[in-house]
Amino acid sequence: MLNKEQFKNYSYFLASLILFLAIIIYSGIIYINWNKEINRDEVAVEINLPVIDWNKYLNLSK
């Protein structure tokens, strides 16, 4: 039977192991899918940038 300190250390070890494996698996998924061709029409993002009237700012006094 594990005492309280051993159980805490065992729990930390298991949590660390699960987190490490999740990072490794996720990195592998990214590595496999990195060069996959994507359909640009499905993932298109429209960005509306503000149009600046530069003439207001060009003739400012210095």
Distance bins in CASP14 RR format, pairs under 12 A and 6 or more apart:
PFRMAT RR
TARGET T0000
AUTHOR 0000-0000-0000
RMODE 2
METHOD distances of the structure
MODEL  1
1 7 0 0 0 0 1 0 0 0 0 0 0
2 8 0 0 0 0 1 0 0 0 0 0 0
2 9 0 0 0 0 1 0 0 0 0 0 0
2 10 1 0 0 1 0 0 0 0 0 0 0
2 11 0 0 0 0 1 0 0 0 0 0 0
2 13 0 0 0 0 0 1 0 0 0 0 0
3 9 0 0 0 0 0 1 0 0 0 0 0
3 10 0 0 0 0 0 1 0 0 0 0 0
4 10 0 0 0 0 0 1 0 0 0 0 0
4 11 0 0 0 0 0 1 0 0 0 0 0
5 11 0 0 0 0 0 1 0 0 0 0 0
5 12 0 0 0 0 0 1 0 0 0 0 0
6 12 0 0 0 0 0 1 0 0 0 0 0
6 13 0 0 0 0 0 1 0 0 0 0 0
7 13 0 0 0 0 0 1 0 0 0 0 0
7 14 0 0 0 0 0 1 0 0 0 0 0
8 14 0 0 0 0 0 1 0 0 0 0 0
8 15 0 0 0 0 0 1 0 0 0 0 0
9 15 0 0 0 0 0 1 0 0 0 0 0
9 16 0 0 0 0 0 1 0 0 0 0 0
10 16 0 0 0 0 0 1 0 0 0 0 0
10 17 0 0 0 0 0 1 0 0 0 0 0
11 17 0 0 0 0 0 1 0 0 0 0 0
11 18 0 0 0 0 0 1 0 0 0 0 0
12 18 0 0 0 0 0 1 0 0 0 0 0
12 19 0 0 0 0 0 1 0 0 0 0 0
13 19 0 0 0 0 0 1 0 0 0 0 0
13 20 0 0 0 0 0 1 0 0 0 0 0
14 20 0 0 0 0 0 1 0 0 0 0 0
14 21 0 0 0 0 0 1 0 0 0 0 0
15 21 0 0 0 0 0 1 0 0 0 0 0
15 22 0 0 0 0 0 1 0 0 0 0 0
16 22 0 0 0 0 0 1 0 0 0 0 0
16 23 0 0 0 0 0 1 0 0 0 0 0
17 23 0 0 0 0 0 1 0 0 0 0 0
17 24 0 0 0 0 0 1 0 0 0 0 0
18 24 0 0 0 0 0 1 0 0 0 0 0
18 25 0 0 0 0 0 1 0 0 0 0 0
19 25 0 0 0 0 0 1 0 0 0 0 0
19 26 0 0 0 0 0 1 0 0 0 0 0
20 26 0 0 0 0 0 1 0 0 0 0 0
20 27 0 0 0 0 0 1 0 0 0 0 0
21 27 0 0 0 0 0 1 0 0 0 0 0
21 28 0 0 0 0 0 1 0 0 0 0 0
22 28 0 0 0 0 0 1 0 0 0 0 0
22 29 0 0 0 0 0 1 0 0 0 0 0
23 29 0 0 0 0 0 1 0 0 0 0 0
23 30 0 0 0 0 0 1 0 0 0 0 0
24 30 0 0 0 0 0 1 0 0 0 0 0
24 31 0 0 0 0 0 1 0 0 0 0 0
25 31 0 0 0 0 0 1 0 0 0 0 0
25 32 0 0 0 0 0 1 0 0 0 0 0
26 32 0 0 0 0 0 1 0 0 0 0 0
26 33 0 0 0 0 0 1 0 0 0 0 0
27 33 0 0 0 0 0 1 0 0 0 0 0
27 34 0 0 0 0 0 1 0 0 0 0 0
28 34 0 0 0 0 1 0 0 0 0 0 0
29 36 0 0 0 0 0 1 0 0 0 0 0
30 36 0 0 0 0 0 1 0 0 0 0 0
37 43 0 0 0 0 0 1 0 0 0 0 0
38 44 0 0 0 0 0 1 0 0 0 0 0
52 58 0 0 0 0 0 1 0 0 0 0 0
53 59 0 0 0 0 0 1 0 0 0 0 0
54 60 0 0 0 0 0 1 0 0 0 0 0
END
